[in-house]
Amino acid sequence: MKFAVIVFPGSNCDADMYYAIHDRLGEDVEYVFHTETSLDRFDAILLPGGFSHGDYLRSGAIARFAPIMPAVIQAAEAGKPVLGVCNGFQVLLEAGLLPGAMKRNIDLKFICRTVNLVVENNQTMFTAGYEAKQTIAIPVAHGDGNYDCDEETLARLEEKGQIVFRYNEHVNGSKNNIAGIVNERGNVLGMMPHPERAVEMLLGNDEGLPLFTSILRNWRESHVATS
């Protein structure tokens, strides 16, 4: 399986994402710069955290217009796994691949610590390696992680099981403590916590690793089924 890690000006978690795939998952991975225009050779697309374009205007708002983004949208429409973490989640929201928007943290402070998440839906290609309602410890590092949406969108997310991760503690003011959501098709995941920073015990825990192994397992099973 071949992964692409999209690199925008200001990305700073791209190396963490690369390490998670290359060193811990043992799969092929390449950096793809924002100026490129094709992702055809990749099986999964990863948008890492950081401060794309300095978070000017609004987090993710400028990166949404990068030359690579039409290819990201095309990959999502083709059913490939697309994962956006932290700033990557913000870019997915700005690109319309996921519903809702991000606001400043409710206390207007940057948060950098490990938090507890509840796996609300373990029936996705990203979460099959977890138990339903499992609590996992994953780091967060953000200033604009307060997820918001209108009530109609929230009801739809709840009804269709699109809320994948939820904080089980007060973190940033996110509506209904939402920490991560998928699109209706289930192949695009955006989440504020950083699973790539929790892939081995040397880093404190490895509770983020099942997210990546789930992607790999789903890909292998789908290719065996179609071969």
C-alpha positions as a Markdown table, in Angstrom:
| # | Residue | x | y | z |
|---|---|---|---|---|
| 1 | Met | 0.0 | 0.0 | 0.0 |
| 2 | Lys | 1.3 | 3.4 | -0.9 |
| 3 | Phe | 0.6 | 6.5 | 1.2 |
| 4 | Ala | 1.0 | 10.2 | 0.4 |
| 5 | Val | 1.8 | 12.7 | 3.1 |
| 6 | Ile | 0.7 | 16.2 | 1.8 |
| 7 | Val | 3.2 | 18.9 | 2.7 |
| 8 | Phe | 2.0 | 22.5 | 2.8 |
| 9 | Pro | 4.1 | 25.6 | 3.7 |
| 10 | Gly | 3.9 | 25.5 | 7.5 |
| 11 | Ser | 3.2 | 21.8 | 7.9 |
| 12 | Asn | 5.1 | 20.5 | 10.9 |
| 13 | Cys | 3.7 | 17.1 | 11.6 |
| 14 | Asp | 4.5 | 15.6 | 8.2 |
| 15 | Ala | 7.6 | 13.9 | 9.5 |
| 16 | Asp | 5.6 | 12.3 | 12.4 |
| 17 | Met | 3.1 | 11.0 | 9.9 |
| 18 | Tyr | 5.8 | 9.7 | 7.6 |
| 19 | Tyr | 7.4 | 7.9 | 10.6 |
| 20 | Ala | 4.1 | 6.3 | 11.6 |
| 21 | Ile | 3.7 | 4.8 | 8.1 |
| 22 | His | 7.3 | 4.0 | 7.2 |
| 23 | Asp | 8.7 | 2.9 | 10.5 |
| 24 | Arg | 5.7 | 1.5 | 12.4 |
| 25 | Leu | 3.3 | 0.3 | 9.7 |
| 26 | Gly | 6.1 | -0.8 | 7.4 |
| 27 | Glu | 4.5 | 0.6 | 4.3 |
| 28 | Asp | 5.6 | 2.7 | 1.3 |
| 29 | Val | 5.1 | 6.4 | 1.9 |
| 30 | Glu | 6.2 | 9.6 | 0.1 |
| 31 | Tyr | 6.0 | 13.3 | 0.8 |
| 32 | Val | 3.9 | 15.1 | -1.8 |
| 33 | Phe | 4.2 | 18.9 | -2.0 |
| 34 | His | 1.3 | 21.3 | -2.3 |
| 35 | Thr | 2.4 | 22.3 | -5.7 |
| 36 | Glu | 1.9 | 18.9 | -7.3 |
| 37 | Thr | -1.3 | 18.1 | -9.1 |
| 38 | Ser | -1.7 | 14.3 | -9.1 |
| 39 | Leu | -2.2 | 11.6 | -6.5 |
| 40 | Asp | -3.0 | 8.7 | -8.9 |
| 41 | Arg | -0.1 | 6.6 | -7.8 |
| 42 | Phe | -1.2 | 6.5 | -4.1 |
| 43 | Asp | -3.7 | 4.4 | -2.3 |
| 44 | Ala | -4.2 | 6.6 | 0.7 |
| 45 | Ile | -3.8 | 10.3 | 1.3 |
| 46 | Leu | -2.7 | 11.9 | 4.6 |
| 47 | Leu | -3.0 | 15.6 | 5.5 |
| 48 | Pro | -0.8 | 16.3 | 8.5 |
| 49 | Gly | -1.0 | 18.9 | 11.2 |
| 50 | Gly | 0.8 | 22.2 | 11.4 |
| 51 | Phe | 0.0 | 25.8 | 10.4 |
| 52 | Ser | -0.5 | 25.7 | 6.6 |
| 53 | His | 0.3 | 29.1 | 5.2 |
| 54 | Gly | 0.7 | 30.4 | 8.7 |
| 55 | Asp | -3.0 | 29.9 | 9.4 |
| 56 | Tyr | -3.5 | 33.3 | 7.9 |
| 57 | Leu | -7.1 | 34.3 | 7.1 |
| 58 | Arg | -8.4 | 31.1 | 8.8 |
| 59 | Ser | -6.9 | 27.7 | 9.6 |
| 60 | Gly | -6.8 | 25.7 | 6.4 |
| 61 | Ala | -8.5 | 28.4 | 4.3 |
| 62 | Ile | -5.5 | 29.1 | 2.0 |
| 63 | Ala | -4.3 | 25.5 | 1.8 |
| 64 | Arg | -7.7 | 24.6 | 0.5 |
| 65 | Phe | -6.7 | 26.4 | -2.8 |
| 66 | Ala | -3.4 | 24.6 | -3.2 |
| 67 | Pro | -2.8 | 23.0 | -6.6 |
| 68 | Ile | -2.8 | 19.5 | -4.9 |
| 69 | Met | -6.3 | 19.9 | -3.5 |
| 70 | Pro | -8.3 | 19.0 | -6.6 |
| 71 | Ala | -6.3 | 15.7 | -6.6 |
| 72 | Val | -7.2 | 15.2 | -2.9 |
| 73 | Ile | -10.9 | 15.7 | -3.7 |
| 74 | Gln | -10.6 | 13.4 | -6.6 |
| 75 | Ala | -9.0 | 10.7 | -4.4 |
| 76 | Ala | -11.8 | 11.1 | -1.9 |
| 77 | Glu | -14.5 | 10.8 | -4.6 |
| 78 | Ala | -12.8 | 7.7 | -5.8 |
| 79 | Gly | -13.2 | 6.1 | -2.4 |
| 80 | Lys | -9.5 | 6.2 | -1.3 |
| 81 | Pro | -8.8 | 6.7 | 2.4 |
| 82 | Val | -8.2 | 10.3 | 3.2 |
| 83 | Leu | -7.1 | 11.3 | 6.7 |
| 84 | Gly | -6.7 | 14.8 | 7.9 |
| 85 | Val | -5.2 | 15.4 | 11.3 |
| 86 | Cys | -5.4 | 18.7 | 13.2 |
| 87 | Asn | -4.6 | 21.3 | 10.5 |
| 88 | Gly | -5.4 | 18.6 | 8.0 |
| 89 | Phe | -8.9 | 18.3 | 9.4 |
| 90 | Gln | -9.2 | 22.0 | 9.1 |
| 91 | Val | -8.2 | 21.8 | 5.4 |
| 92 | Leu | -10.8 | 19.1 | 4.8 |
| 93 | Leu | -13.5 | 21.3 | 6.3 |
| 94 | Glu | -12.5 | 24.2 | 4.2 |
| 95 | Ala | -12.5 | 22.1 | 1.1 |
| 96 | Gly | -16.0 | 20.9 | 1.8 |
| 97 | Leu | -15.0 | 17.2 | 2.1 |
| 98 | Leu | -16.4 | 17.2 | 5.7 |
| 99 | Pro | -19.2 | 19.3 | 7.1 |
| 100 | Gly | -18.8 | 22.0 | 9.8 |
| 101 | Ala | -16.1 | 24.5 | 10.7 |
| 102 | Met | -13.4 | 25.2 | 13.3 |
| 103 | Lys | -13.4 | 28.0 | 15.8 |
| 104 | Arg | -10.8 | 29.2 | 18.4 |
| 105 | Asn | -10.6 | 27.0 | 21.5 |
| 106 | Ile | -13.3 | 28.2 | 23.9 |
| 107 | Asp | -10.7 | 29.5 | 26.4 |
| 108 | Leu | -8.7 | 31.1 | 23.6 |
| 109 | Lys | -5.5 | 29.2 | 24.6 |
| 110 | Phe | -3.4 | 26.7 | 22.7 |
| 111 | Ile | -3.8 | 23.2 | 24.1 |
| 112 | Cys | -0.9 | 20.7 | 24.1 |
| 113 | Arg | -1.5 | 17.5 | 26.2 |
| 114 | Thr | -2.8 | 14.0 | 26.0 |
| 115 | Val | -6.6 | 13.6 | 26.2 |
| 116 | Asn | -9.0 | 10.7 | 26.4 |
| 117 | Leu | -11.1 | 9.9 | 23.4 |
| 118 | Val | -14.1 | 7.5 | 23.1 |
| 119 | Val | -14.3 | 5.5 | 19.9 |
| 120 | Glu | -17.9 | 6.2 | 19.0 |
| 121 | Asn | -17.9 | 4.2 | 15.8 |
| 122 | Asn | -15.6 | 1.3 | 15.2 |
| 123 | Gln | -17.2 | 0.2 | 12.0 |
| 124 | Thr | -15.1 | 2.4 | 9.7 |
| 125 | Met | -12.0 | 1.7 | 7.7 |
| 126 | Phe | -10.1 | 3.9 | 10.2 |
| 127 | Thr | -11.4 | 2.4 | 13.5 |
| 128 | Ala | -12.0 | -1.3 | 12.9 |
| 129 | Gly | -9.0 | -2.1 | 15.1 |
| 130 | Tyr | -10.6 | -0.6 | 18.1 |
| 131 | Glu | -13.5 | -1.8 | 20.3 |
| 132 | Ala | -16.8 | 0.0 | 20.3 |
| 133 | Lys | -16.7 | 2.7 | 23.0 |
| 134 | Gln | -13.1 | 2.0 | 23.8 |
| 135 | Thr | -11.3 | 4.9 | 25.5 |
| 136 | Ile | -7.9 | 5.8 | 24.0 |
| 137 | Ala | -5.3 | 8.3 | 25.0 |
| 138 | Ile | -4.1 | 10.5 | 22.1 |
| 139 | Pro | -2.2 | 13.9 | 22.2 |
| 140 | Val | -3.8 | 17.1 | 21.0 |
| 141 | Ala | -1.9 | 20.3 | 20.0 |
| 142 | His | -4.2 | 23.1 | 18.6 |
| 143 | Gly | -5.5 | 26.5 | 19.1 |
| 144 | Asp | -8.4 | 26.3 | 16.7 |
| 145 | Gly | -9.9 | 22.9 | 17.5 |
| 146 | Asn | -13.4 | 24.0 | 18.6 |
| 147 | Tyr | -15.6 | 22.0 | 16.1 |
| 148 | Asp | -18.9 | 23.7 | 15.2 |
| 149 | Cys | -21.8 | 23.0 | 12.9 |
| 150 | Asp | -25.5 | 23.8 | 12.7 |
| 151 | Glu | -28.1 | 21.7 | 14.5 |
| 152 | Glu | -29.3 | 20.0 | 11.3 |
| 153 | Thr | -25.8 | 18.9 | 10.5 |
| 154 | Leu | -25.2 | 17.8 | 14.0 |
| 155 | Ala | -28.3 | 15.7 | 14.0 |
| 156 | Arg | -27.3 | 14.1 | 10.7 |
| 157 | Leu | -23.8 | 13.3 | 12.0 |
| 158 | Glu | -25.3 | 11.6 | 15.1 |
| 159 | Glu | -27.9 | 9.7 | 13.2 |
| 160 | Lys | -25.6 | 8.4 | 10.5 |
| 161 | Gly | -22.8 | 7.4 | 12.9 |
| 162 | Gln | -20.4 | 9.9 | 11.4 |
| 163 | Ile | -19.0 | 11.0 | 14.8 |
| 164 | Val | -16.0 | 8.6 | 15.1 |
| 165 | Phe | -14.2 | 10.1 | 18.1 |
| 166 | Arg | -15.5 | 12.1 | 21.0 |
| 167 | Tyr | -13.7 | 13.7 | 23.9 |
| 168 | Asn | -14.8 | 12.3 | 27.2 |
| 169 | Glu | -13.6 | 15.4 | 29.0 |
| 170 | His | -13.7 | 19.2 | 28.4 |
| 171 | Val | -11.0 | 20.0 | 25.9 |
| 172 | Asn | -11.8 | 22.9 | 23.6 |
| 173 | Gly | -15.5 | 23.6 | 23.5 |
| 174 | Ser | -16.3 | 21.4 | 20.5 |
| 175 | Lys | -20.0 | 20.8 | 19.9 |
| 176 | Asn | -21.1 | 17.5 | 21.6 |
| 177 | Asn | -17.4 | 17.0 | 22.4 |
| 178 | Ile | -16.7 | 16.0 | 18.8 |
| 179 | Ala | -13.0 | 15.1 | 18.2 |
| 180 | Gly | -13.3 | 13.4 | 14.8 |
| 181 | Ile | -15.9 | 12.8 | 12.0 |
| 182 | Val | -16.1 | 10.9 | 8.7 |
| 183 | Asn | -18.0 | 11.7 | 5.6 |
| 184 | Glu | -21.2 | 9.7 | 4.7 |
| 185 | Arg | -19.2 | 7.3 | 2.5 |
| 186 | Gly | -16.8 | 6.6 | 5.4 |
| 187 | Asn | -13.5 | 7.1 | 3.5 |
| 188 | Val | -12.7 | 10.6 | 4.7 |
| 189 | Leu | -11.7 | 11.1 | 8.4 |
| 190 | Gly | -10.9 | 14.4 | 10.0 |
| 191 | Met | -9.7 | 14.5 | 13.6 |
| 192 | Met | -8.0 | 17.1 | 15.8 |
| 193 | Pro | -6.0 | 14.7 | 18.1 |
| 194 | His | -2.7 | 13.3 | 16.7 |
| 195 | Pro | -2.7 | 9.5 | 16.4 |
| 196 | Glu | 0.7 | 9.6 | 14.6 |
| 197 | Arg | 2.2 | 10.9 | 17.9 |
| 198 | Ala | 1.0 | 7.8 | 19.7 |
| 199 | Val | 2.3 | 4.8 | 17.7 |
| 200 | Glu | 4.9 | 3.3 | 20.0 |
| 201 | Met | 5.5 | 3.1 | 23.8 |
| 202 | Leu | 8.7 | 5.2 | 23.5 |
| 203 | Leu | 6.3 | 8.1 | 22.8 |
| 204 | Gly | 4.1 | 7.3 | 25.8 |
| 205 | Asn | 1.6 | 4.9 | 24.3 |
| 206 | Asp | 0.8 | 3.2 | 21.0 |
| 207 | Glu | -3.0 | 3.7 | 21.1 |
| 208 | Gly | -2.9 | 5.6 | 17.8 |
| 209 | Leu | -1.4 | 2.8 | 15.8 |
| 210 | Pro | -4.6 | 0.8 | 15.4 |
| 211 | Leu | -6.0 | 3.6 | 13.3 |
| 212 | Phe | -3.2 | 3.1 | 10.7 |
| 213 | Thr | -3.3 | -0.7 | 10.9 |
| 214 | Ser | -7.1 | -0.5 | 10.3 |
| 215 | Ile | -6.5 | 1.5 | 7.0 |
| 216 | Leu | -4.0 | -1.1 | 5.9 |
| 217 | Arg | -6.2 | -4.1 | 6.8 |
| 218 | Asn | -9.2 | -2.6 | 5.0 |
| 219 | Trp | -7.1 | -1.9 | 1.9 |
| 220 | Arg | -5.7 | -5.4 | 1.8 |
| 221 | Glu | -9.1 | -7.0 | 2.3 |
| 222 | Ser | -10.7 | -4.9 | -0.4 |
| 223 | His | -7.9 | -5.8 | -2.9 |
| 224 | Val | -8.1 | -9.5 | -2.1 |
| 225 | Ala | -11.9 | -9.3 | -2.6 |
| 226 | Thr | -11.5 | -7.7 | -6.0 |
| 227 | Ser | -8.5 | -9.6 | -7.3 |
